[in-house]
């Protein structure tokens, strides 16, 4: 397929980082699908237009449909690899699955613009859905997680972001779409901050201040980087594009972890490696200091798909 006929992606999927974010999780009311399809198309088009209107503050966003709701909304076709979130438990480590019907992900460098757009989206959906969860994220220091370590260092750069995140000819109807996984992690910061810095660095396998990754031979088998930097049978990295941001208040704070990828397998393999480990008892030690509260699987189709399926 030539570049001219490629479906238009939703621009928030591969966008660079922002200062602020809002995450909205909705469940649809019963039997609203004939009204919801055109409404979703309108919301996606609105988000697309706001990207131009607020280009000076780098506004972007996307709409994604839950794995368990997809067939109700679009019964005629389904992304080949779309499946529910993999609930995993191993000893004391748990990655729960809590599915939602719709996910709206919007980000901007101006909080007021973001708030205005979120209100508009909510009004456009009125009567069709129920808001189940809302979180507001923010950039912390120089793009660090609340643990104090730089987040997203491993992310693909430039054009490679599209190559990692977007479905291509392997599923032609869903080209330009992306498999999305969302987990809300609550950090146990009181415990984390009591650790000596060197112990924190060993858990991550990266220096805290300078963000320098440990040499391969120095990475503990239980370190976070060792558990998530996986390769396939040909030695090629199993990459994802992370669109995560810190969130929260004094009551509860942590990371909204968001993975976008052309296949769900890379994220699923990483999660299994973190929770179940390598089969020899080496699980991700970082999981002792943070807890996944949710786990949801979505597909963010191309803008053109949403506009055509009204």
Secondary structure per residue as TSV (DSSP state, phi and psi in degrees):
chain	resnum	aa	ss	phi	psi
A	1	X	-	360.0	128.1
A	2	X	-	-77.0	163.1
A	3	X	G	-62.7	-28.7
A	4	X	G	-67.6	-31.4
A	5	X	G	-98.7	4.2
A	6	X	S	-66.0	136.3
A	7	X	-	-61.0	148.7
A	8	X	-	-77.0	124.6
A	9	X	-	-73.1	157.2
A	10	X	-	-74.7	126.3
A	11	X	T	-68.8	-19.6
A	12	X	T	-73.2	-16.6
A	13	X	S	-64.6	-45.9
A	14	X	S	-107.3	8.8
A	15	X	-	-61.8	153.8
A	16	X	-	-72.8	172.6
A	17	X	-	-67.2	160.7
A	18	X	-	-131.2	175.7
A	19	X	S	-84.1	-31.7
A	20	X	E	-137.4	156.5
A	21	X	E	-150.1	154.6
A	22	X	E	-131.6	134.3
A	23	X	E	-118.5	124.7
A	24	X	E	-121.5	124.6
A	25	X	E	-113.0	124.4
A	26	X	E	-123.5	152.1
A	27	X	E	-114.8	139.8
A	28	X	E	-79.5	146.8
A	29	X	-	-71.8	168.9
A	30	X	T	-70.3	137.4
A	31	X	T	61.5	32.0
A	32	X	-	-100.8	1.8
A	33	X	H	-55.2	-41.8
A	34	X	H	-60.5	-29.0
A	35	X	H	-88.6	-30.5
A	36	X	H	-73.5	-35.2
A	37	X	H	-58.0	-53.6
A	38	X	H	-65.3	-30.9
A	39	X	H	-65.5	-44.6
A	40	X	H	-62.1	-40.2
A	41	X	H	-61.0	-40.8
A	42	X	H	-65.0	-41.7
A	43	X	H	-64.6	-44.1
A	44	X	H	-62.1	-41.1
A	45	X	H	-65.6	-40.8
A	46	X	H	-61.1	-46.4
A	47	X	H	-60.5	-42.6
A	48	X	H	-59.9	-42.8
A	49	X	H	-69.8	-36.0
A	50	X	H	-64.8	-26.6
A	51	X	H	-60.0	-39.1
A	52	X	H	-74.1	-46.0
A	53	X	H	-62.4	-34.5
A	54	X	T	-116.4	39.6
A	55	X	G	-61.5	-31.1
A	56	X	G	-66.0	-21.9
A	57	X	G	-113.9	17.3
A	58	X	T	57.1	39.5
A	59	X	-	-63.7	142.0
A	60	X	E	-159.8	166.0
A	61	X	E	-178.0	175.1
A	62	X	E	-155.9	162.0
A	63	X	E	-112.5	135.0
A	64	X	E	-133.3	148.2
A	65	X	E	-110.2	133.9
A	66	X	E	-64.8	146.5
A	67	X	T	-58.0	-38.7
A	68	X	T	-81.1	-12.2
A	69	X	T	-105.4	-14.4
A	70	X	H	-53.2	-48.1
A	71	X	H	-65.9	-28.1
A	72	X	H	-70.6	-37.9
A	73	X	H	-83.7	-41.7
A	74	X	-	-129.1	74.5
A	75	X	T	-68.9	-14.9
A	76	X	T	-85.2	-17.3
A	77	X	-	-158.6	150.9
A	78	X	-	-144.0	137.0
A	79	X	-	-54.9	136.2
A	80	X	T	-55.9	-37.0
A	81	X	T	-107.2	9.6
A	82	X	-	-71.0	123.9
A	83	X	-	-149.7	160.7
A	84	X	-	-61.2	162.6
A	85	X	-	-64.6	136.0
A	86	X	-	-81.5	100.5
A	87	X	-	-67.6	127.2
A	88	X	E	-131.3	136.0
A	89	X	E	-137.3	134.4
A	90	X	E	-146.7	115.5
A	91	X	T	53.0	-120.6
A	92	X	T	-91.5	-3.2
A	93	X	E	-92.2	132.0
A	94	X	E	-133.9	134.1
A	95	X	E	-121.2	96.4
A	96	X	-	-76.6	160.8
A	97	X	-	-112.4	120.4
A	98	X	-	-132.2	103.7
A	99	X	-	-89.0	148.4
A	100	X	-	-127.1	158.0
A	101	X	S	-77.6	-39.9
A	102	X	E	-138.0	145.0
A	103	X	E	-131.4	125.9
A	104	X	E	-115.1	124.7
A	105	X	E	-121.1	110.7
A	106	X	E	-128.6	142.5
A	107	X	E	-141.6	155.1
A	108	X	E	-167.9	159.6
A	109	X	S	-89.0	-2.8
A	110	X	-	-119.9	120.4
A	111	X	H	-67.1	-34.1
A	112	X	H	-67.0	-40.0
A	113	X	H	-62.9	-42.4
A	114	X	H	-61.8	-44.3
A	115	X	H	-63.2	-41.7
A	116	X	H	-62.5	-46.7
A	117	X	H	-65.5	-41.0
A	118	X	H	-60.8	-41.5
A	119	X	H	-62.3	-41.3
A	120	X	H	-64.3	-45.2
A	121	X	H	-59.4	-45.2
A	122	X	H	-60.8	-39.6
A	123	X	H	-70.1	-37.6
A	124	X	H	-63.1	-29.2
A	125	X	T	-92.2	-0.8
A	126	X	T	-55.7	134.1
A	127	X	T	88.1	-13.2
A	128	X	T	-106.1	-24.4
A	129	X	E	-140.6	167.3
A	130	X	E	-121.9	130.6
A	131	X	E	-74.2	118.9
A	132	X	E	-99.7	-37.8
A	133	X	E	-149.6	141.5
A	134	X	E	-139.4	130.0
A	135	X	E	-133.0	152.6
A	136	X	E	-124.0	122.5
A	137	X	E	-104.1	168.5
A	138	X	E	-153.8	152.1
A	139	X	-	-74.6	133.1
A	140	X	-	-110.8	119.3
A	141	X	T	52.0	-135.1
A	142	X	T	-93.0	66.7
A	143	X	T	60.5	46.2
A	144	X	B	-103.4	154.5
A	145	X	-	-74.7	163.8
A	146	X	T	-67.4	-12.2
A	147	X	T	-70.8	-13.4
A	148	X	S	98.7	-3.1
A	149	X	S	-98.8	144.7
A	150	X	B	-61.0	134.7
A	151	X	S	-108.3	140.6
A	152	X	-	84.8	16.3
A	153	X	T	-58.3	-34.5
A	154	X	T	-81.3	-1.0
A	155	X	-	-61.2	142.3
A	156	X	-	-62.2	153.0
A	157	X	-	-113.7	153.5
A	158	X	T	57.0	-136.6
A	159	X	T	-63.1	-22.4
A	160	X	H	-65.6	-20.8
A	161	X	H	-60.6	-45.0
A	162	X	H	-65.1	-39.9
A	163	X	H	-64.6	-34.1
A	164	X	H	-80.1	-39.9
A	165	X	H	-89.9	-28.8
A	166	X	S	-106.2	134.9
A	167	X	-	-62.6	137.7
A	168	X	-	-117.4	-136.8
A	169	X	G	-70.4	-9.0
A	170	X	G	-66.7	-18.4
A	171	X	G	-147.6	83.0
A	172	X	G	-57.5	-41.6
A	173	X	G	-64.0	-25.0
A	174	X	G	-111.3	21.7
A	175	X	T	-56.3	141.6
A	176	X	T	84.3	-2.6
A	177	X	-	-96.0	177.3
A	178	X	E	-151.9	142.4
A	179	X	E	-82.3	128.3
A	180	X	E	-119.8	131.1
A	181	X	E	-124.5	133.6
A	182	X	E	-126.7	130.4
A	183	X	E	-132.1	133.5
A	184	X	E	-97.4	112.6
A	185	X	E	-100.8	128.2
A	186	X	E	-99.2	119.7
A	187	X	E	-82.5	144.8
A	188	X	-	-96.3	73.0
A	189	X	H	-68.0	-30.8
A	190	X	H	-59.0	-42.0
A	191	X	H	-72.0	-42.6
A	192	X	H	-61.6	-45.5
A	193	X	H	-70.3	-14.9
A	194	X	T	-79.5	-14.9
A	195	X	S	-75.0	142.2
A	196	X	-	-60.2	150.2
A	197	X	H	-58.0	-40.8
A	198	X	H	-61.6	-37.6
A	199	X	H	-67.4	-39.8
A	200	X	H	-59.8	-44.8
A	201	X	H	-64.3	-37.9
A	202	X	H	-65.8	-33.5
A	203	X	H	-67.9	-36.3
A	204	X	H	-87.7	-35.4
A	205	X	T	75.6	38.6
A	206	X	B	-155.5	146.6
A	207	X	-	-71.7	147.9
A	208	X	T	-77.9	-48.9
A	209	X	T	-73.6	-49.3
A	210	X	T	-96.0	-6.7
A	211	X	-	58.5	45.7
A	212	X	-	-103.3	124.0
A	213	X	B	-71.9	140.6
A	214	X	-	-60.2	151.6
A	215	X	-	-63.4	152.2
A	216	X	G	-53.5	-42.5
A	217	X	G	-72.6	-13.9
A	218	X	G	-97.5	-5.7
A	219	X	S	-78.9	119.9
A	220	X	-	-60.3	146.9
A	221	X	T	-65.0	-18.5
A	222	X	T	-97.3	5.5
A	223	X	S	-73.8	152.8
A	224	X	H	-60.6	-46.0
A	225	X	H	-64.3	-39.3
A	226	X	H	-62.7	-35.0
A	227	X	H	-80.5	-25.5
A	228	X	H	-106.9	-15.9
A	229	X	-	-87.0	87.3
A	230	X	-	-105.4	155.7
A	231	X	B	-126.6	152.9
A	232	X	-	-84.3	-175.2
A	233	X	T	-65.8	-17.2
A	234	X	T	-96.6	5.9
A	235	X	S	81.8	10.7
A	236	X	-	-89.2	134.2
A	237	X	B	-60.0	139.6
A	238	X	-	-88.4	89.5
A	239	X	-	-88.5	150.3
A	240	X	-	-131.7	162.4
A	241	X	E	-104.5	117.9
A	242	X	E	-90.2	131.3
A	243	X	-	-119.4	38.2
A	244	X	-	-79.2	154.4
A	245	X	E	-148.5	148.8
A	246	X	E	-62.9	153.6
A	247	X	E	-144.4	167.0
A	248	X	E	122.0	-175.4
A	249	X	-	-134.6	-170.3
A	250	X	S	-68.4	-25.6
A	251	X	S	-73.2	-40.7
A	252	X	S	-152.7	127.8
A	253	X	E	-148.6	155.1
A	254	X	E	174.3	-137.6
A	255	X	E	-129.8	130.4
A	256	X	E	-86.7	101.0
A	257	X	E	-85.4	126.3
A	258	X	E	-133.4	120.3
A	259	X	E	-109.5	131.5
A	260	X	E	-121.9	137.1
A	261	X	E	-161.2	156.3
A	262	X	S	-75.0	-10.7
A	263	X	-	-140.8	143.8
A	264	X	S	-76.3	-13.9
A	265	X	H	-63.9	-36.7
A	266	X	H	-63.7	-46.5
A	267	X	H	-64.0	-44.7
A	268	X	H	-59.9	-40.8
A	269	X	H	-65.8	-40.1
A	270	X	H	-63.3	-44.6
A	271	X	H	-63.2	-41.7
A	272	X	H	-62.5	-41.7
A	273	X	H	-64.4	-35.7
A	274	X	H	-70.8	-47.0
A	275	X	H	-85.0	-46.2
A	276	X	T	-94.5	-19.0
A	277	X	T	79.8	-156.4
A	278	X	T	-99.6	11.6
A	279	X	S	88.2	-4.9
A	280	X	S	-121.7	22.2
A	281	X	S	87.1	3.6
A	282	X	-	-92.9	89.2
A	283	X	-	-96.5	173.0
A	284	X	-	-76.0	112.6
A	285	X	G	-65.5	-23.1
A	286	X	G	-60.5	-27.7
A	287	X	G	-67.1	-11.2
A	288	X	G	-77.5	-13.1
A	289	X	S	-119.1	9.4
A	290	X	E	-153.0	153.9
A	291	X	E	-134.2	125.9
A	292	X	E	-73.2	122.6
A	293	X	-	-93.2	-26.9
A	294	X	-	-137.4	166.4
A	295	X	-	-159.3	118.1
A	296	X	E	-136.4	143.6
A	297	X	E	-116.6	132.2
A	298	X	E	-139.4	167.7
A	299	X	E	-128.3	130.1
A	300	X	E	-102.9	99.5
A	301	X	-	-72.9	170.5
A	302	X	-	-64.3	157.1
A	303	X	H	-58.4	-40.0
A	304	X	H	-65.2	-37.6
A	305	X	H	-59.5	-48.3
A	306	X	H	-61.0	-39.1
A	307	X	H	-73.4	-29.5
A	308	X	H	-79.8	-28.0
A	309	X	-	-94.0	42.4
A	310	X	-	-93.6	360.0
